[in-house]
Amino acid sequence: MSTSQYEHILYEKKGRIAVVTLNRPKKLNAWTPLMEAEFIDAVNKTASDDDLSVLLVTGEGRGFCAGADIGGWAQDIATRGERPPTSPLLARDGSPEVPIALSRGKPAIAAINGPAIGIGLTMTLACDIRLASDRATFSARFVKIGLTPECGSTRYLPLVAGFSNALFLALTGRIIDAQEAKERGLIDRIVPHDSLIDEAMALAEEIAANPTDAIWGAKRLIHEAAVEGDLRRVVTQEVNMIREQRRLPAHAEAVSAFQEKREPRFHG
């Protein structure tokens, strides 16, 4: 899929950072099957690009993502059983490939600029760091429309916010502001609205300045170890990763820079 053909997202490279902007501002960036396909393509494109180190996700206009665009749901209900099923990727059944792509992809920062509802919340949980505007609001809204949480959130919501907060949010469907979201562990930092993108870019650049293989390896280890019950397997994976990193040029450059009392040059 060519980035020039994206209709529901924008994709831009800024140095070593890929910026994905959900781009249906008149609908508060409501999620569609097309947006999902384009988003996954952009995440995978960033992962395969050696010139990129970090993914930054935000929304166009005054919303981050107001949840699924439910405009077609009434027709789905009325015609259920009369049409062949859609492909898993384009089904409205929980966005299964979004958290998979994010978990395998480059480190991802969510810059949440407004309402993050339903999948607008759950897809950020599969990102690695979450910054939010002081105007942002959040809700795991599924129970209010007779559904259950999706997009990997039954794993990520307890990991990010804790078991009790995960149940509170999932069972009430309540909309909360940025301050409560911070208190409940959903986000890492609240940023004044007009400074959000600058702050997120500064954080992305700080991460991207480090060796790409090292930051990607650290992310993969943490994602896997967080749900691995066997400590022996965890430490074995850590040792294997360290052995791999020791053979890469970035490690040799860091050692040389330390000996020569200078800053390392990891990217040219």
C-alpha positions as CSV (number, residue, x, y, z in Angstrom):
1,M,0.0,0.0,0.0
2,S,1.5,3.3,-1.0
3,T,1.6,6.0,1.6
4,S,0.3,8.5,-1.0
5,Q,-2.8,6.4,-1.3
6,Y,-3.7,6.6,2.4
7,E,-7.2,8.1,2.9
8,H,-7.9,7.9,6.6
9,I,-4.4,8.5,8.0
10,L,-1.4,10.8,7.3
11,Y,2.1,9.3,7.3
12,E,5.2,11.5,7.5
13,K,8.8,10.9,8.3
14,K,10.6,13.5,10.5
15,G,14.2,12.5,10.9
16,R,14.2,9.0,12.5
17,I,10.6,9.3,13.6
18,A,7.5,8.2,11.7
19,V,4.4,10.3,12.5
20,V,1.0,8.6,11.9
21,T,-2.0,11.0,12.2
22,L,-5.5,9.6,12.3
23,N,-7.2,11.8,9.7
24,R,-11.0,12.0,9.9
25,P,-11.3,15.2,11.9
26,K,-14.9,15.8,11.0
27,K,-15.7,12.5,12.6
28,L,-13.3,13.0,15.6
29,N,-11.1,10.4,13.7
30,A,-13.7,7.6,14.2
31,W,-12.1,4.3,13.4
32,T,-13.0,2.5,10.1
33,P,-11.9,-0.8,8.5
34,L,-10.0,1.3,6.0
35,M,-8.3,3.3,8.7
36,E,-7.4,0.0,10.4
37,A,-5.8,-1.4,7.2
38,E,-3.9,1.8,6.6
39,F,-2.7,2.0,10.2
40,I,-1.4,-1.5,10.2
41,D,0.4,-0.9,6.9
42,A,2.0,2.2,8.4
43,V,3.2,0.4,11.5
44,N,4.7,-2.4,9.5
45,K,6.3,0.0,7.0
46,T,8.0,1.8,10.0
47,A,9.2,-1.5,11.4
48,S,10.8,-2.5,8.1
49,D,12.5,0.9,7.5
50,D,16.1,1.0,8.9
51,D,16.1,4.8,8.8
52,L,13.3,5.0,11.3
53,S,13.5,4.3,15.1
54,V,10.3,5.5,16.6
55,L,6.6,5.7,15.7
56,L,4.5,8.6,17.0
57,V,0.7,8.3,16.8
58,T,-1.7,11.3,17.1
59,G,-5.0,12.6,15.8
60,E,-6.0,15.4,13.4
61,G,-8.2,18.2,14.8
62,R,-9.8,18.2,18.2
63,G,-10.1,14.4,18.7
64,F,-7.7,11.6,19.0
65,C,-10.1,8.8,18.1
66,A,-13.8,8.8,19.1
67,G,-14.1,5.0,18.8
68,A,-15.4,2.9,16.0
69,D,-17.5,4.5,13.3
70,I,-20.8,2.7,14.0
71,G,-22.6,4.1,11.0
72,G,-22.7,0.8,9.3
73,W,-23.5,-1.3,12.3
74,A,-27.3,-1.1,12.0
75,Q,-27.0,-2.5,8.5
76,D,-24.7,-5.3,9.7
77,I,-27.4,-6.3,12.3
78,A,-30.2,-6.1,9.8
79,T,-28.4,-8.2,7.2
80,R,-26.6,-10.6,9.5
81,G,-26.6,-14.1,7.9
82,E,-27.4,-12.7,4.5
83,R,-23.8,-11.6,3.5
84,P,-20.6,-13.6,3.5
85,P,-18.2,-12.7,6.3
86,T,-15.6,-10.0,5.7
87,S,-11.9,-10.8,6.0
88,P,-10.6,-10.8,9.6
89,L,-8.6,-7.7,9.0
90,L,-11.6,-5.7,7.8
91,A,-14.2,-7.1,10.2
92,R,-15.7,-5.0,13.0
93,D,-14.8,-7.7,15.5
94,G,-12.0,-6.4,17.7
95,S,-9.2,-5.1,15.5
96,P,-7.1,-8.2,16.3
97,E,-4.1,-7.3,14.1
98,V,-3.6,-3.7,15.6
99,P,-2.0,-4.8,18.9
100,I,0.0,-7.5,17.1
101,A,1.5,-5.0,14.7
102,L,2.3,-2.5,17.5
103,S,3.8,-5.1,19.7
104,R,6.2,-6.2,17.0
105,G,6.9,-2.7,15.7
106,K,9.3,0.0,16.6
107,P,8.8,1.8,20.0
108,A,5.5,3.6,19.7
109,I,4.4,6.9,21.5
110,A,0.8,7.9,21.6
111,A,0.2,11.7,21.7
112,I,-3.4,11.8,22.7
113,N,-4.8,15.2,21.7
114,G,-8.5,14.8,22.5
115,P,-11.2,12.1,23.1
116,A,-9.8,8.6,23.1
117,I,-12.9,6.4,23.3
118,G,-13.3,2.6,22.7
119,I,-10.6,1.6,20.3
120,G,-9.3,5.2,20.6
121,L,-8.3,4.1,24.1
122,T,-7.4,0.5,23.6
123,M,-5.1,1.0,20.7
124,T,-3.0,3.4,22.8
125,L,-2.6,0.7,25.4
126,A,-0.6,-1.3,22.9
127,C,1.7,1.7,22.4
128,D,4.7,1.9,24.7
129,I,4.4,5.4,26.1
130,R,1.3,7.6,26.3
131,L,1.3,11.4,26.6
132,A,-2.0,13.2,26.8
133,S,-3.3,16.7,26.3
134,D,-5.0,18.3,29.3
135,R,-8.1,18.4,27.1
136,A,-8.1,14.6,26.4
137,T,-10.8,12.3,27.7
138,F,-10.9,8.5,27.9
139,S,-13.4,5.7,28.0
140,A,-13.5,1.9,27.6
141,R,-17.0,2.4,26.3
142,F,-17.8,-1.0,25.1
143,V,-20.2,-2.0,27.8
144,K,-22.4,1.0,26.9
145,I,-23.0,-0.5,23.5
146,G,-23.4,-4.1,24.6
147,L,-19.9,-5.2,23.7
148,T,-16.8,-6.3,25.5
149,P,-13.2,-4.9,25.3
150,E,-11.0,-5.6,22.2
151,C,-7.7,-4.8,20.5
152,G,-5.7,-6.7,23.1
153,S,-7.0,-4.5,25.9
154,T,-7.9,-7.4,28.2
155,R,-4.2,-8.0,28.4
156,Y,-2.9,-4.4,28.2
157,L,-5.5,-2.7,30.3
158,P,-4.5,-4.6,33.5
159,L,-0.8,-4.4,32.6
160,V,-1.0,-0.6,32.2
161,A,-3.6,0.5,34.7
162,G,-3.7,-2.4,37.2
163,F,-6.4,-5.1,37.7
164,S,-8.8,-3.0,39.7
165,N,-8.7,0.0,37.4
166,A,-9.1,-2.3,34.4
167,L,-12.3,-3.7,35.8
168,F,-13.6,-0.3,36.9
169,L,-13.1,1.1,33.4
170,A,-14.4,-1.9,31.6
171,L,-17.5,-2.4,33.8
172,T,-18.6,1.2,34.1
173,G,-17.8,2.5,30.6
174,R,-17.3,5.9,32.3
175,I,-15.7,8.8,30.5
176,I,-12.9,10.2,32.5
177,D,-10.7,13.3,32.1
178,A,-6.9,13.4,31.7
179,Q,-6.2,13.9,35.4
180,E,-8.2,10.8,36.4
181,A,-6.6,8.9,33.5
182,K,-3.2,9.8,35.0
183,E,-4.3,8.7,38.5
184,R,-5.6,5.4,37.2
185,G,-2.3,4.7,35.3
186,L,-3.7,5.0,31.7
187,I,-1.3,7.7,30.7
188,D,2.3,8.5,31.6
189,R,2.1,12.3,31.5
190,I,-0.3,15.2,31.0
191,V,0.9,18.0,28.7
192,P,-0.6,21.4,28.0
193,H,-2.6,21.0,24.8
194,D,-0.6,23.4,22.7
195,S,2.6,21.8,23.7
196,L,1.6,18.1,23.2
197,I,3.2,17.4,19.8
198,D,6.4,19.3,20.6
199,E,6.7,17.3,23.9
200,A,6.0,14.0,22.1
201,M,8.5,14.8,19.3
202,A,11.1,15.7,21.9
203,L,10.6,12.4,23.6
204,A,10.6,10.5,20.3
205,E,13.9,12.2,19.3
206,E,15.4,11.3,22.7
207,I,14.6,7.7,22.1
208,A,15.6,7.7,18.5
209,A,19.0,9.1,19.3
210,N,19.8,5.7,20.9
211,P,20.9,2.6,18.8
212,T,17.8,1.3,17.0
213,D,18.6,-2.4,17.5
214,A,19.1,-1.8,21.3
215,I,15.8,0.1,21.8
216,W,13.8,-2.4,19.7
217,G,15.4,-5.3,21.5
218,A,14.6,-3.7,24.9
219,K,11.0,-3.2,23.8
220,R,10.6,-6.8,22.7
221,L,12.1,-8.2,25.9
222,I,9.9,-6.2,28.1
223,H,6.7,-7.0,26.1
224,E,7.5,-10.7,26.3
225,A,8.8,-10.8,29.9
226,A,5.7,-9.0,31.2
227,V,3.5,-12.0,30.6
228,E,6.1,-14.8,30.9
229,G,5.7,-16.9,34.1
230,D,9.0,-18.7,33.8
231,L,11.8,-16.5,35.2
232,R,14.5,-18.9,33.8
233,R,13.1,-18.2,30.3
234,V,13.1,-14.4,31.0
235,V,16.7,-14.3,32.0
236,T,17.8,-16.6,29.2
237,Q,16.1,-14.3,26.7
238,E,17.9,-11.4,28.3
239,V,21.3,-13.1,28.0
240,N,20.7,-14.1,24.4
241,M,19.7,-10.5,23.5
242,I,22.8,-9.0,25.2
243,R,25.1,-11.5,23.4
244,E,23.4,-10.4,20.1
245,Q,23.8,-6.7,20.9
246,R,27.5,-7.1,21.9
247,R,28.3,-8.1,18.3
248,L,26.7,-5.0,16.8
249,P,28.5,-1.8,15.7
250,A,26.5,0.4,18.2
251,H,28.0,-1.3,21.2
252,A,31.5,-0.9,19.9
253,E,30.8,2.7,19.2
254,A,29.5,3.3,22.7
255,V,32.6,1.7,24.2
256,S,34.9,3.8,22.0
257,A,33.1,7.0,22.8
258,F,33.4,6.2,26.6
259,Q,37.1,5.6,26.3
260,E,37.6,8.8,24.1
261,K,35.4,10.9,26.5
262,R,33.0,12.0,23.7
263,E,29.3,11.5,22.8
264,P,28.6,8.3,20.8
265,R,27.6,8.7,17.2
266,F,25.0,6.0,16.5
267,H,23.4,7.3,13.4
268,G,26.0,8.5,10.9
